[in-house]
């Protein structure tokens, strides 16, 4: 008996185009099908006399004997009359399709074909074929049993009725199985939403209909932000529950005539059909963000706030296939993720240019690392009480040969996305320790100088991070006490299972830890005491909003928190004497910003150390210009 197992199904491809034969047969063979090929209808008919395939992919336009004639011969052959035939053609005439269906074909695949569509259609018709064969065998068994029962009818009608009932139940179960198989094939098991296969089927039909009629649609590609962070911190089972709840809210946000599907782990798609104006899609995106996703989800005692990035594109761009449609929706979604304050972005042709430009940036950044175009600048960190120099923050810069100096805000996100941040991060640590070693050798009185180095989350979670950090410290004869690693608040939540171990190993080396841009991230304040943090950096956005007539509650709260946990405080972005004085009065002892100095090249930073005067009473380091009014 045949079973529904496409890994063993036999498929014959009939096409006089050898390139088509090769491409399609290689693809299906890789999937696991047993593939037979025939370069003409005559060869196909001859081979089928010896072995019958489970499905035939048949080209229409062939010399000597076209696909219609081959189909007619196969359907009149008792051996192959039930074999499903799918026509492959570039013909779009409805009469040709009707003719094929009248001859007994089960489906059409339009050339040039898309591999995903071919695979979906083949598997669907194989399942239907095998189920039909199975049902026929059951029916044949039913007929045999009925005949036997009729011979024994004298022995009792009760047994006959019982057997008939059992057989009907078997038949009903087979039909239920067929329905269930089809449902499972086209639906996501976690959320119950249509899956990618169902979406592509509907999308291809919609695209074709739109091209031939005055009919418009929009595609919304929705990516759930920070789902990996939620999975890492709360566990994948809680993440699955969250996805189920998100799916319910999304279903409630869309009309019954619109298709919503789960595309991947954290991506959903909404196909908005029959729109009359582009604003219908943007209004839906706003409604999803403001009415359905802004309210928190309750998970295991936690309130989880979900944000999504939505990319939108329209049929007005004249799409002919789903590949281009998804490409542009994804470009718009990435734009929303990077820059969209509204949480969504509408595709514009210019965005494709931006993507190419980003690719060029990536290639140039790779070359910059090889050609040593990166350098470090150093911004002084000042004691606000006595204007003494306490250390520097090392900041990476890119001296581009044609673009000039490139801001880290431009190339660091690209580096993190492409993995180049690992190479850059190790170079920054090495160069910073080399500079620190130079200062300690040439200025023995500055042994206590501390150098802050920014660390990215991917670098912190690298398997060999601690080992490499120790090697760099030893190679440059630098004590860990002179190095302070700045991490973001997100590092406290990411890679929970490794975080505590890594932090403790860092502290074992004597290296200090600082939370950069504190107050802007997602860290849990009531758990801050659990982490071995030495310093909090007040984000520049709070410093810029300092008002002499107000209590500056946020900064005051951060200062109180740091003092209660015995942590140092550094205020970033100090640009005016008013900000400096207010911070000093509130109890913030350290600061950095343009009021004191911009990030400096190594030579300029060295001159600052040279100009500092050693105060005999506390052996700290002072530069008089730091006390500018």
N, C-alpha and C positions, 0 to 999 in steps of 0.2 A: 504494500500500500504506500502511496506517496505521502510524504509528510511535508509540512510547511517549513521548509528549511532552504532558504535561498543560497546557502553556501554550497549546496549540491545540485542546484537547478542547472539544467542544460539550456543554453540560449544559442540560437543560430542567428548570425548577422548576414544579411544578403544585401550586398552593395557593390556596384561595379567600380566605385571609387576606392582604390586601395588605401589611400590616406585615411579615409573615413573608417575603413575596416580596421586598420592598424590602431588608430586612436581609440575607437570604441571598444575593440577587443582587448587592448591593453588595460583600459580602465575597468572593464567588467571582470577581466581575469584577476586584476589586483584586488577587487572586492571579494573574490572567491567563487565566482560562477565558473561552470564548465562551458567554455565558449567554443562554438563551431563557426566557421566563416565560409561563405560562398560568394564568388565574384560575379555570379550571374544567376538568373532564375532557373535556368536549365540545370546547372550544377547543384543548386539547392534541392530541386525535386529529385534528382538522382540519389543524393545522399540520404534524403529522408526515407527512401525506400528501405534502407538498411537500419536506420535508427531515428526515432522520432524525438525532436527536441520538446522542451517544456514551454518554450516561448520563441517566437520568431520576430526579429526586427527586420523589416522589409522595406527596401528603397523602392520608390515608385518609378522614377525615371531611369530605366535601364535599357540598353539595346537588345534587340532580338525578342526579348520577352519582358514586358514591363511588370511592375509590381502588381497591378490589378489582375493580370492574367495568372501570375503565380499564385495569388491569393485565391482566385477562383478554382484552380486545380487542387490546391491544398484543402479547400473547404469541401470539395467533391470527393476527396479521398477518405474512406472510412477511418484510416489510421490517423489522419491529421485534422479531421473535421472539427475537433474540439480544441485544437491547439490555438492559444491566443496569438493573434498577429497584430503587431503595432507598426503602422506605416511611418517611415521616416521620409520627409519631403520638404522641399522649399516652396511647394505650391501652397497658395493661400486661398484658392478659389473654393467657395462653399460647395459647389457642385462636385468637385473632386473628392471632398471629404465625404459628402453624402454617398457617392458611388462606392468609396472604400467601405463605409459602414454597411451598405447594402450587400456587399460581397462577403461580409463577415468579420471585418477588422474590428478590434476592440478599442483602438485609440490611435492618435496621431502624435508624432513628435516633430516639431518644426525645426528645420535646419536654418542657421547653424544651431545645434542643440547645446544645452547646458547640462553638464554632467549630473548635477544634483536633481534636475528635473527628470533626466533619463532614469536615474536610479529610483526615484520615487515612483514613477509610472511602472517600471519593470516590477518592482517589489509588490506594488498594489495588485497588478494583474496576475502575477504569479500566485499570490495568496488567494485571489478569487478563483483562479484556475484549480489550484490544489483543493480548495474547499469544495468546488463544484465536483471534482473527481471523487473526493471523499464522500460527498453527499450522494453521488451516483452509486458508489459502492454500498453505502448504507441502504439506499433505496433498493438496490439489487438484492441485498441481504433481506430487506423487508419483504420483497416479493417471494423470495425463497421460503421465508418463514411462514408467510401467509399460505403458500401452497401446501406446506407441511401441516399447517393448522387446519386447512380445509379438509385434508385427508383424515384428520383426527377429530373432525367436528362432532362425530358421533360420540366421542369420548367426553365431550362437554364443552358447551359454549363459553363457560366461565373462564377456562384456561385461554381460549382464543381471545377473549376480550382483554384479559390481563396482559397477554403478550403484545397485543396491538397497542394498548396504552403505554407499555414500556418502550415500544419502538417509537411512538410519537414523542415521548419524552426525550429519547435519544436525539431524535431529529430536532426538537426544540433546543436542546443543549448545543447542538452543532451550530444552529443558527445564532444562538446567543454568543457562542464562541467567536463566530465570524464578526458579529457586531462589536464585541469586546476587543478583538484584535485590531479592527479598523480604528476604534476609538483610541486605543493605546498608541497606535502608530502615529496618530495626529495630535496627541495631547501630552502636555508636560505632567509627569507623574506627581510632582511636588505640589504644584498650584492648581492643577486641573485646567489650566489655560491651554489654548491651541499652542502647538510647538512650532519650530522652524519649518518643518515639512508642511504643516497645514498652512502656515503663513505664506510660504513660497508658492504653493498651489493657488491660493486665493490671489496673491499679489500678481502672479503672471497673468491670470485671467483679467484682473483689473487693468493692468498695463495694456494688454491687447485691446480691451474694450475701449479704453480711453483714447488710444491712437486712432481708432476708427469711428469714434463718436465724440460729440461735444460733452465730454464727461470728465470731471476733475476730481482729484483725490489729494490727500496729504499723508505723509508718513512721519510719525513722531518716534524717534529712537530715544529711549529713556534709560539712563545709567544711574544706578543707586550709588551715591558717593559713600565712601568709607565702609563698605560692606565687609571688606577684608579685616578692617580694624575691629568691627563688631564680632566677626567670627573668631578672631584671635583672642579677644578679651572675654567673651561670654561663651564661646564654643559654637560649633557648627550646628548643633541641634537647635540652639536658640536663634541662630541665623536663619535656619530653615523656617522656623515659626514666623520670624519677621517677614520673610519673603511671602509667605502665605497671606499674612495680614496686608502687606502692600498690594498683593494681587487683588484682594477683595476690594480695597479702596479704589484701585484703578478701574476695576469693573464698574463700581458705582459711579465713577466720574464720566464714563463714556456711554453713549447711546447704544441701544440694542442692535442697531444696524452696523456698528463699527466693530472691527476685529481687533482684539487685544491679545497678544501672544508673548510668551516668554522666550527670548532669543538665546540667552545664555545665563550663566550663574547670576549676574547682577544686571542684566539688560532686558528690558521689555520693549515691545513695539506696538504702536497703535496705528492701524490703517483707517484713516478717516475718509470715508467714501462719499461721493456725490456732493462735494462742497461747492458753494457758489462764490465764496470770497476767501482769500488767504487768512483773513482775521479769524475765521472759525478755528483754525489750528492753533494760532497764538492764544486765543481766548481759552481754548481747552488746556493749553500748557499752563497758563496763569491759574486756571481753576484747579488744576491738579496740584500746583505748588502751594496755593493759598488756602484751599478749602479741604484738601484731602491728605497732604503730606506734612503740613506744618504742625499738626497735633501729635503729641508724643505717643509712642507705643510702650506698653507696659510689658517688660520681659524680666522675669525672675527678680522682681523688686526694683529694677532699673527703669528709668524713663529714658527711652531712646528716641532722639530726634533725628529724623531722616531727611536728607536733602538729595535732590536728584538733578542731574544735568540732562536737558532735553534738546536734541537736535531735530530740526524740522526742515523738510523739503517738500516740494510740490510737483504735481504732474505738469505744471506750466513749463517746466524745463524740457519737456518732450522726451522722457525716458523711454527706452526701448527694451530695457532688461532690468531685473532686480539688482544685479551687481552694481551698476552705476547708481541706482537709487540708494542702496545701503551705503555706498562709498560717500556720497554727498551728505546723507543724514549723519553719518559718523563724523565727518569733518565738522559739521555744524555742532554736533554734540561736544566734540573736543573744544570748540571755540567757546561754547557755553561753560564748560568745565574750567577753562583758563581765564575767561574774561567776563562771562555773563552774570551780571548782578541779578538779573531777573530769574536766573536759573534755566533759561532756554535761549537758543539762538536759531535764527532762520538762515538757511544756506543761501549764500551768494556766490556767483562764479569766481569772484575775487578770492574766496577762501581757498580754492584749489591752488591759486598762486601762492597764498600764504603757506600752504602745506609744502610746496616745492621749496619755498624760501627756508622753511624750518629744516628741511632735509639738507639744504646747502649749508645752513648753520652747523648742523651736526657733522657734516663732512669736514668743514673748516675747523671745527673744534677738535676733531680727531687729529688733524694735521698740526693744530696748535700745540697739542700735547707732545707730539713727536718733535716739533721744531722748537720746543721750549719757549713759546710765546707767552706763557703764563708767568706772573710774578706776584710777589706779596707786598702789600702796603701795610703800614702799622699805625693804628690810631691810639694815642696815649689814653690811659685810664688814670684819673686824677683823684686824689683825696680832697674832697670838697671843704674839709675843715681847715687844713693847713696848706692846701695847694701843692702837695708833694706828688711826685710821679710814682705810681704804684705798679704800673705795668703797661702792656700794650695788647690790643686785639689784632691778630693777623688776619688780613682780608685779602682774598685772592683777586687778582685783576688780570685782564687779557689784553695784551698789547697787539692788536690786530694790524698786520702790515698795511692794509688799505682802509679799514674802517676806523682806525684809531683805537682808543681805549674802550673796551666793551664792558658794560656794567654786568656784575654777577647776576643781577636779576634777569638778564637776558640769557646767559649761557648755563647757569646752574640748573634751572628746571630741565633744560635739554639734557644735561649731563645725568641728572637723576633718572630721567625717563629712559635713556639709552644704556645706562650702566657705566658710562664714562666717569661717573662720580667717584667710583672706586679708585681709578688711576689718579684723578685730580686730588682726591682726599689724601691718598698716601703721599703724593708729591708735596702737598701743603704741609702735612705733618713733618716730613723730612726737612723741607726748606725752613720751616719755622724753628725746628730744633737746631739746625745749623746756625741760624741767626742768633738764637739764644746762647749757644755755645760761644759764638764770636763775641757777644757783649760781655759774657762772664769772664772770658780770657782777657779782654782789653780793659775792662772796668771792674776790677776785683771788688770794689765797694758796692757793687750792685748785684751781689749774689742772690738777694731776695727778690729780684725782679721776676714777675709772673707774666707769662705770655698766654693769652687766650686764643684758642684755635676752634673754629666751628667744625662740628661733626654732623654729617648727614645721617638720617635713619638707616639707609641701606648699608653704609659703612660700619655703623655701630653693630649691626646684626651679622656682619661677615664672620664666617666660621673661624678665620685665622686672625681676627682683629687684635685680641690681647697679645698673641705671640708677636705679630708684626709691630705693635706699639712698643713692646719691650725691646725689640731689636733696634728700633729707631732711637729710643732713649739711650740704650747702651752704646750704640755706634757714635752718637754725638756727645757722649759723656754729659748728659743732661739729667738732673734729678727730677723725679716725678713731681716734687713739690713746687717746681717752677713752671709746671704746665697745667693749664686749666682747659678742659674740654667743654665747649658750649653745645648743648643739645636743645632741641625744641620740646615743647610740652607733649607733642604727639609721641615722642620716644618713650614716654612713661606708660603709654597704652599699647604700643605696638610690640609684637613678639614677647608677650607676657611671660611665656615659659622660659625665655632666655634672659630677660631683662635684669632681674635681680642678681643672677649669677655674673653677668657681664659687669654690672655696676660694682659689685663687690671685688671683682678681679681688678678693675680700674683703680679702686681705692687701695688695694694691696700694693699697687705700684707707686703709691703716694700721689697719684694724679688727682687733681681736684675736678669737681663737676659743677657746671653752671647751667641753669635753665634760661635760655635766651628768649626774648620777647614775651616775658611772663605776663599772663593775664589775657592773652589773645587766643589761647588754644583750648584744649578740651580736658586738661588734667583735673583730677578730683582733688579739691583742696583738703578735704578731710583725710586724705591718704598721703598727703605730701610728706608728713613726718616719717613715713615708712621708707623713703628713699634717701640714700646717702648724698644729698645735695649740699654743696658748700655755699653757693651763691645764687641769688635771683637777680635777673636783669629786668628792670622796669621798661616796658616797650616804649619806643619813642612816641607812639600815638597818644599815650597818657601824658607824657612830658609836654608835648605840643599844646595840650588842652589845659595846661596849668593856668588857673585864674587866681590872681592875688586876693580877690574879694570873696573867694569860696573856700570850703574846707578841703576840696580835692579828695573826695571820699575814697575813690578807687586807689589812688597812690597811698593814701594813709592806711588803707586796709592791707595793702601789700607790704608796707613797711612794718606794720604791727605783726603781720604773719611771719615775716622773715626774722624779726627780733625774737618772737616767741619760739622759733625753731633754731635760734642761734645761727642764722645764715647771714652772709654778707649781702649787701645790696649795691647794685650798680644801676644808675639811671642812664639810659641811652638818649642820644639826640638832643643834648643840651645846646641851645643856640643863643640864649640870651642870659645876661646877668640876673634878670628876674627869675628865670627858671632855676638857675644855679642856687640863688639865695633861698628861694622857697623850698627847694629840695633839702638844702642843708638845715634849714629851720625845722623841717618835718622829721629830721633824723636820718636822712640818706647820706651816707659818708662818702661814697664813690660815684664818679660820673665820667662820661665821655661825650664828645660832640664837637661841632664846629666852633663853639665858643672857645675851646681850648686849642684844637688843631684838627684839620682834616686828616684822613688816612694819608700817611707819608711813605715815600720810598725809603728803602733801608738806610741810605746815606743820610737822609734828613732826620730819620728817627735816631740814628746814631749821634748826630749833632745835638739833638735835644738832651741825650744822656750826658754828653760832654758839657753842656751848658748848665746842667743841674748842680746845685751846691749841696754838699753833704752837711746835714744839720747834726751837730755833735750830740744833741740831747736825745735824739731818738733814732739816729742812723737812717732816717728816711731821705728821700731824694726830692729836691725841690727845683722847679724852674720858675723864675719870677714872672714870666709872661702868663703863667696859668692864673695869676691873680688879677688879670685885666678887669677893669670895672665894667 
